[in-house]
Amino acid sequence: MRASMVGGGLLLSAFGPLAAIVLLAGSPLPVASWNVAGAVLMLAVTGLAGLVVRAARGSQAVPLRCAEVRQRDSDLLSLLGAQMVPVVLAVFAGSDPARQLAMVLYLLIFAVVYVRGRLYYLNPVLALVGFRIWELELENGAAVRMLSRAEFLPQHGVVRAHRLAPGVFIAARRDRPVRSTVTQEDRP
C-alpha cells in the first residue's frame, strides 16, 4: 500500500474529530454555517481510517516472530493531551487573528511531526472502534508497533500482520497467534 495513502488517510482520520471540535468551539471561519459544514466534513473524513485498514488487510500478511510484547495504549493519551492545545486556543481565541494563527501553526507542526514520525498507530478513531496499540520486540531485535483488537498477544510466538508503514503493522483478521515458538527444551 502506498505510504502517502496510509499517511494521508490516517492523518485526516486522526485529526478530523479535532478539526471538527475546533471549528465548532472556536468558529474561526467568518460564516457560522461554514464552521458547521467544515465540522461535518471533518467528521466524514474519519471514515478514511476504515478504508486504510481495509486496504491494508487486503495485502499479504506477514509473520512477526515476537520475543516480547508490550501494550502501548497509553501513547494515545499523550496524543490526546497534545490535541487539547488547539481546542483550548480555539475556545479562547475568539476573533483574535494572532491566536487563530497560533492555532493553525500548532496544528501544522503537529501534523508534520505525526507524519514524519510515522505515528500512524496513534489514531483515536481506531481506538474508538476497538484497536489497541502493541509494541512488539521481534526475535531479530527490531521493535515495531501493531494495531490489534486482541486483548492479549503471546510474549513468545508468531502473529500475522499486514504492513501499514515502515515499523507499523495491523493484525490479520483472526487477531490471534498463528503458532507458539515453543522449543524442544520448553516441552515437558
PyMOL commands that set and color helices and strands:
alter all, ss='L'
color gray80, all
select helices_A, chain A and resi 3-26+32-57+74-93+97-116+124-128+184-186
alter helices_A, ss='H'
color red, helices_A
select strands_A, chain A and resi 62-71+132-138+143-148+157-165+168-171+179-180
alter strands_A, ss='S'
color yellow, strands_A
deselect
rebuild
show_as cartoon
